Amino acid sequence: MSESFTVYSKKSLKEFGISLVLYLILPFSSLVISFVLYRKKWAKYLFVLFGLYFGFTFIIPSSKVNLPSDSEFYAMELQNYHINPISFKELVNGFYSVDTLQSDIYQPLVTWCVSAFTDDPHVLFAVFGLVFSFFLGKIIWLMIDISAVKLAGFASYLLLTFVLLNPLWNINGVRMWTGLNVFLLGVIMFYFKNKPKGFILILCSCLVHVSFTIPIVFFIIYQFVSKININYFFVLFIVSFLFKGLPPSLLNTVTDFFPEFVKYKLDFYTDPNTVALVAEENKDTSLFILASQFSQSFVPFLIICYMFFSYKKEIIRNESFLLFYKFLLFNVLWINMSAIIPSFGRFLTIFLILSMFFFFINLNQLMKLPYFNTLKLILLPFLSIIIVQKLREFIDFQSVFIFVGNFITSSFVSEPTPLVNVLLK
């Protein structure tokens, strides 16, 4: 951050200072200002600060009225650490242990640190929101900077969709979704900015959520096959949709190669009883959720196919574009084959976000191609379904204070009413 501030003009620093004052009075203003003034060097920091407030006002679902959530477990763990303190050595000894079931480092470590000062879950989730928005903000503004596209019309609608693909309220499952941001930022930096730093971030994602061991392995495998012709990758990409959802038992043949704590997790996911239970639960999924899930698969599929047939020459001319595009195709192979495994379907978000990222950074050139307007008309209803479904999730986790409150006013509200109870009662 300090490197960026060294090039700021006095005017820019003044603007940032005024924005900070507005943030303290009305934190929601920082979200608005960050996107209105998105070309300012400090805009992404306002977004990060909004993430801090978002986490502070985040409403943790209660198992008394909802299904048990990860966030409720994090809050209970914070209180347990605060009431029954453990030493740092005891905490570390519990990492990657089948006995403690702590297969991740990030969330227990942050929870332990916060517990030394308070048992207030609002503080814990403020930290979660800050870290989450830091990585998400880096991804968003890297995309904006690389694309140099003007945020208006279709581009702004794409950006809105992109921001909502892994939204701030995913701190409800902070390990998986923060890990996703770390992994995605690493991949983007690896291909477009700084390979060593990008690779380090990719490796660090498994410290946030152990399941990222899987995409890390496939990322490394891809480095050895990345020279394969783009046409072969595309054929395999199409074929993978025909064999979507291979039996989970096939994964059991490779779990012995992983450490015990990873093997334990994979064996749980591939257990026939777990697969059957999840399949039974999915029967009750609403049509609108199914439509959103279909949209999140169809949109990147259509984007990738359009770019292959209409933009392939331009992709091939740019080595970074070519390697990144082939990586997208390669990712779909293992994601589709493991789609039937419970929780592994979440990895489709990797393909979705990176496809949207690649589409966005090439938008200026793509808009000049034949049939782009047709593509846009096809995409718009599916993007709209995704946006509406994500915003429906949002109202479960926030109250009116996200718009009109600040840190002081929100501190006096112990049990805020979720927006869903206000809007849909």
C-alpha positions in Angstrom: 0.0 0.0 0.0 2.9 2.4 0.8 4.3 2.1 -2.6 1.0 3.3 -4.1 0.8 6.2 -1.8 4.2 7.5 -2.8 2.9 8.4 -6.2 -0.2 10.1 -5.0 -0.7 13.8 -5.6 -1.8 16.2 -2.8 -5.2 16.4 -4.5 -5.5 12.6 -4.5 -4.6 12.3 -0.9 -7.1 15.0 0.0 -9.8 13.1 -1.9 -8.9 10.0 -0.1 -9.0 11.8 3.3 -12.5 13.2 2.6 -13.6 9.7 1.6 -12.3 8.3 4.8 -14.3 10.8 6.8 -17.4 9.9 4.8 -16.6 6.2 5.5 -16.6 6.8 9.3 -19.9 8.6 9.1 -21.5 6.3 6.6 -19.4 3.2 5.6 -21.7 2.3 2.7 -20.5 5.5 1.0 -17.1 3.8 0.6 -18.5 1.1 -1.6 -20.3 3.7 -3.8 -17.2 5.9 -4.0 -14.9 3.0 -4.8 -16.8 2.2 -8.0 -17.8 5.7 -9.0 -14.1 6.7 -8.8 -12.7 3.3 -9.8 -9.8 4.8 -11.7 -8.4 6.4 -8.5 -5.4 4.6 -7.1 -7.0 4.5 -3.7 -10.4 3.3 -4.8 -9.7 -0.4 -4.0 -8.7 0.5 -0.4 -12.2 2.0 0.2 -13.6 -1.3 -1.0 -11.5 -3.1 1.5 -12.6 -0.8 4.3 -16.2 -1.5 3.3 -15.4 -5.2 3.7 -14.3 -4.5 7.3 -17.7 -2.8 8.1 -19.6 -5.5 6.2 -18.0 -8.2 8.4 -18.8 -6.1 11.5 -22.5 -6.0 10.7 -22.7 -9.5 9.2 -25.6 -11.5 10.7 -24.7 -15.0 11.7 -27.5 -17.4 10.9 -28.8 -19.2 14.0 -29.3 -23.0 13.9 -32.5 -22.3 15.9 -34.2 -20.9 12.8 -31.9 -22.1 10.0 -29.7 -25.0 9.1 -26.4 -25.0 11.0 -23.9 -22.7 9.3 -20.1 -22.5 9.3 -20.3 -18.9 10.6 -22.1 -20.1 13.7 -19.4 -22.6 14.4 -16.7 -19.9 14.0 -18.6 -17.7 16.5 -18.9 -20.6 19.0 -15.2 -21.4 18.5 -14.3 -17.8 19.3 -16.2 -17.9 22.5 -14.6 -21.2 23.5 -11.1 -19.9 22.9 -11.9 -16.8 24.9 -13.4 -18.7 27.9 -10.9 -21.6 27.7 -7.7 -20.1 26.4 -5.1 -22.4 24.8 -1.4 -21.6 24.1 -0.1 -20.9 20.6 1.8 -24.2 20.8 -1.4 -26.1 21.5 -3.1 -24.4 18.6 -0.3 -25.3 16.2 -0.2 -28.9 17.4 -3.8 -29.2 16.4 -3.3 -28.2 12.8 -3.6 -30.9 10.2 -4.8 -33.4 12.7 -7.5 -36.0 12.2 -8.2 -35.9 15.9 -8.9 -32.1 16.0 -10.3 -32.0 12.5 -8.4 -28.7 12.0 -7.2 -29.2 8.4 -6.9 -25.4 7.8 -4.7 -22.8 9.4 -6.2 -19.4 8.5 -9.6 -19.5 10.3 -8.4 -21.1 13.6 -5.4 -18.8 13.7 -7.4 -15.6 13.2 -10.1 -16.8 15.7 -7.4 -17.6 18.3 -5.8 -14.2 17.9 -9.1 -12.3 18.2 -10.1 -14.4 21.2 -7.2 -12.9 23.1 -9.1 -9.6 23.1 -12.8 -10.4 22.8 -15.4 -13.0 22.4 -17.5 -10.7 20.2 -18.2 -12.4 16.8 -18.7 -9.0 15.2 -15.0 -8.3 15.7 -14.0 -11.7 14.3 -16.1 -11.3 11.2 -14.9 -7.7 10.7 -11.4 -9.3 10.4 -12.7 -12.0 8.1 -14.4 -9.3 6.0 -11.3 -7.2 5.8 -9.1 -10.1 4.6 -11.8 -11.3 2.2 -12.3 -7.9 0.6 -8.6 -7.3 0.4 -8.1 -10.3 -2.0 -11.4 -9.7 -3.8 -10.6 -6.0 -4.3 -7.1 -6.9 -5.7 -8.8 -9.2 -8.2 -11.4 -6.7 -9.2 -9.0 -3.8 -9.7 -6.5 -5.9 -11.5 -9.2 -6.8 -14.0 -10.2 -3.2 -14.4 -6.6 -2.1 -14.9 -5.8 -4.8 -17.4 -8.9 -4.2 -19.4 -8.9 -0.4 -19.5 -12.5 -0.7 -20.4 -14.9 2.1 -19.6 -17.5 1.0 -17.0 -20.7 1.8 -18.7 -23.6 -0.2 -20.1 -22.8 -3.9 -20.6 -19.4 -3.6 -19.1 -20.8 -2.3 -15.8 -23.4 -5.1 -15.8 -20.6 -7.6 -16.3 -18.6 -6.1 -13.5 -21.6 -6.2 -11.2 -22.1 -9.9 -12.0 -18.4 -10.5 -11.4 -18.4 -8.9 -8.0 -21.3 -11.1 -7.0 -19.8 -14.4 -8.1 -17.9 -14.7 -4.8 -19.6 -11.9 -2.8 -18.7 -10.5 0.6 -21.4 -12.5 2.4 -19.5 -15.6 1.5 -17.6 -15.0 4.8 -20.4 -17.2 6.0 -18.1 -20.0 4.8 -14.9 -18.0 5.2 -12.4 -20.8 4.7 -13.5 -22.0 1.3 -14.3 -18.7 -0.2 -11.4 -16.7 1.1 -9.2 -19.6 -0.1 -10.8 -19.2 -3.5 -9.9 -15.5 -3.6 -6.3 -16.3 -2.7 -6.1 -19.0 -5.4 -7.7 -16.9 -8.1 -5.5 -13.9 -7.3 -2.5 -16.2 -7.5 -3.5 -17.6 -10.9 -4.2 -14.1 -12.3 -0.9 -12.7 -11.0 1.0 -15.8 -12.3 -0.2 -15.2 -15.9 -0.5 -11.4 -16.0 1.8 -9.8 -13.4 4.3 -11.7 -11.3 4.9 -15.5 -11.7 6.8 -16.1 -8.4 4.3 -14.1 -6.3 1.4 -15.7 -8.1 2.7 -19.2 -7.5 3.2 -18.4 -3.8 -0.4 -17.3 -3.5 -1.6 -20.4 -5.2 0.3 -22.6 -2.8 -1.0 -20.5 0.2 -4.6 -21.1 -0.8 -4.5 -24.6 0.8 -3.5 -23.0 4.1 -6.9 -21.2 4.0 -8.8 -24.3 2.9 -7.2 -27.7 2.5 -9.5 -28.6 -0.5 -7.4 -26.3 -2.6 -4.7 -29.0 -2.5 -6.7 -30.5 -5.5 -6.7 -27.4 -7.8 -3.0 -26.8 -6.8 -2.1 -30.3 -8.0 -3.9 -29.8 -11.3 -2.3 -26.4 -11.7 1.1 -28.0 -11.4 0.1 -30.8 -13.8 -1.0 -28.2 -16.3 2.4 -26.6 -16.4 3.8 -29.9 -17.9 1.0 -30.1 -20.6 0.5 -26.4 -21.3 2.3 -26.7 -24.7 -0.4 -29.0 -26.1 -2.2 -27.4 -29.1 -5.2 -25.3 -28.1 -7.5 -27.3 -30.4 -6.9 -30.5 -28.5 -7.6 -28.7 -25.2 -10.9 -27.4 -26.7 -12.0 -30.9 -27.8 -11.3 -32.3 -24.4 -13.2 -29.4 -22.9 -16.3 -30.3 -24.9 -15.9 -34.0 -24.3 -15.7 -33.5 -20.5 -19.3 -32.3 -20.5 -20.3 -35.7 -21.8 -18.6 -37.5 -18.9 -19.6 -35.1 -16.2 -19.8 -36.7 -12.8 -17.7 -39.8 -12.9 -18.2 -42.2 -9.9 -16.6 -40.8 -6.7 -15.0 -44.2 -6.0 -12.5 -43.4 -8.8 -11.0 -40.7 -6.5 -10.4 -43.3 -3.8 -7.6 -44.8 -5.9 -5.5 -41.7 -5.6 -6.2 -40.6 -2.0 -3.4 -42.8 -0.7 -0.9 -40.4 -2.2 -2.1 -37.5 0.0 -1.2 -36.8 3.6 -3.5 -38.4 6.2 -5.5 -35.2 7.0 -6.2 -34.6 3.3 -7.1 -38.3 2.7 -9.5 -38.1 5.6 -11.4 -35.2 4.0 -11.5 -36.8 0.6 -12.7 -40.1 2.0 -15.5 -38.3 3.7 -16.5 -36.5 0.5 -16.4 -39.7 -1.6 -18.2 -41.9 1.0 -21.4 -43.4 -0.6 -23.5 -42.3 2.3 -22.3 -38.7 2.0 -23.0 -38.7 -1.7 -26.5 -40.2 -1.2 -27.3 -37.7 1.6 -26.3 -34.7 -0.5 -28.3 -36.0 -3.5 -31.4 -36.4 -1.3 -31.0 -32.8 0.0 -30.6 -31.4 -3.5 -34.0 -32.8 -4.5 -35.6 -29.9 -2.5 -33.6 -27.2 -4.4 -35.9 -24.6 -5.8 -36.3 -24.0 -9.5 -34.8 -20.5 -9.2 -31.7 -21.9 -7.5 -31.4 -24.5 -10.2 -31.8 -21.8 -12.9 -29.0 -19.8 -11.2 -26.8 -22.9 -11.1 -27.4 -23.6 -14.7 -26.6 -20.0 -15.6 -23.3 -20.2 -13.7 -22.4 -23.1 -15.9 -23.8 -21.9 -19.2 -22.4 -18.4 -19.1 -18.7 -19.4 -19.0 -19.3 -22.3 -21.4 -20.8 -19.8 -24.0 -18.0 -17.3 -23.4 -15.3 -19.9 -23.9 -16.9 -21.2 -27.1 -17.5 -17.8 -28.5 -13.9 -16.8 -27.9 -12.6 -20.0 -29.4 -14.4 -19.5 -32.7 -14.3 -15.7 -33.0 -11.2 -14.7 -31.1 -8.7 -17.6 -31.3 -6.2 -15.9 -33.5 -5.8 -12.9 -31.1 -5.5 -15.3 -28.2 -2.7 -17.3 -29.9 -0.8 -14.1 -30.6 -0.5 -13.3 -26.9 1.4 -16.0 -25.0 -0.1 -15.0 -21.6 -3.6 -15.1 -23.1 -3.0 -18.4 -24.7 -1.6 -20.1 -21.6 -4.4 -18.6 -19.5 -7.1 -19.7 -21.9 -5.8 -23.2 -22.1 -5.6 -23.3 -18.3 -9.4 -22.5 -18.3 -10.1 -25.4 -20.6 -7.9 -27.8 -18.7 -9.6 -26.9 -15.4 -13.0 -27.9 -16.7 -11.7 -31.4 -17.3 -11.2 -32.3 -13.7 -14.0 -30.1 -12.4 -16.5 -31.8 -14.6 -15.2 -35.3 -13.8 -15.5 -34.7 -10.0 -18.7 -32.7 -10.1 -20.8 -35.5 -8.5 -18.6 -35.4 -5.4 -20.2 -33.4 -2.6 -18.7 -29.9 -2.2 -16.5 -30.4 -5.3 -19.1 -28.6 -7.4 -17.9 -25.4 -5.7 -14.8 -25.6 -7.8 -16.9 -24.7 -10.8 -16.6 -21.2 -9.5 -12.9 -21.2 -10.4 -13.9 -21.7 -14.1 -16.7 -19.2 -13.8 -14.8 -16.4 -12.3 -11.6 -16.8 -14.4 -13.7 -17.1 -17.6 -15.5 -13.9 -16.7 -12.2 -12.2 -15.9 -10.7 -13.2 -19.3 -13.9 -12.1 -21.1 -13.8 -8.7 -19.3 -10.1 -7.9 -19.9 -10.7 -8.5 -23.7 -14.0 -6.8 -23.8 -12.8 -3.8 -25.8 -11.6 -6.1 -28.6 -14.5 -8.5 -28.4 -17.1 -5.7 -28.9 -15.7 -5.2 -32.4 -16.3 -8.8 -33.4 -19.2 -10.2 -35.5 -22.2 -11.5 -33.5 -21.0 -9.9 -30.3 -24.4 -8.1 -29.9 -26.1 -11.4 -30.3 -23.9 -12.9 -27.6 -24.7 -10.0 -25.3 -28.4 -10.5 -25.8 -28.1 -14.2 -25.0 -26.0 -13.5 -21.9 -28.1 -10.8 -20.3 -31.0 -12.9 -19.0 -28.6 -15.5 -17.5 -26.4 -12.8 -15.9 -29.6 -11.3 -14.5 -30.6 -14.6 -12.9 -27.2 -14.8 -11.3 -27.4 -11.3 -9.9 -30.9 -11.7 -8.5 -30.1 -15.0 -6.9 -26.9 -13.6 -5.3 -28.8 -10.5 -4.0 -31.4 -12.8 -2.5 -28.6 -14.4 -0.5 -27.4 -11.0 0.6 -30.6 -10.1 2.4 -30.2 -13.1 4.7 -26.9 -11.8 6.1 -27.4 -8.0 6.5 -29.8 -5.6 8.0 -30.8 -2.0 7.1 -27.7 -0.9 9.1 -25.4 -1.9 6.2 -26.9 1.1 4.3 -27.6 3.7 7.0 -25.5 2.7 10.0 -21.9 3.0 11.0 -19.6 1.3 13.6 -21.0 3.3 16.5 -24.7 2.9 15.7 -24.3 -0.8 14.8 -22.5 -1.5 18.1 -25.7 -0.7 20.0 -27.8 -3.2 18.0 -27.3 -6.7 19.5 -29.8 -8.6 17.3 -30.5 -6.7 14.0 -33.3 -7.8 11.9 -32.2 -9.4 8.6 -33.4 -7.7 5.5 -35.1 -10.8 4.4 -37.5 -10.5 7.3 -38.3 -7.0 6.4 -38.7 -7.4 2.6 -40.2 -10.9 2.4 -42.3 -11.1 5.6 
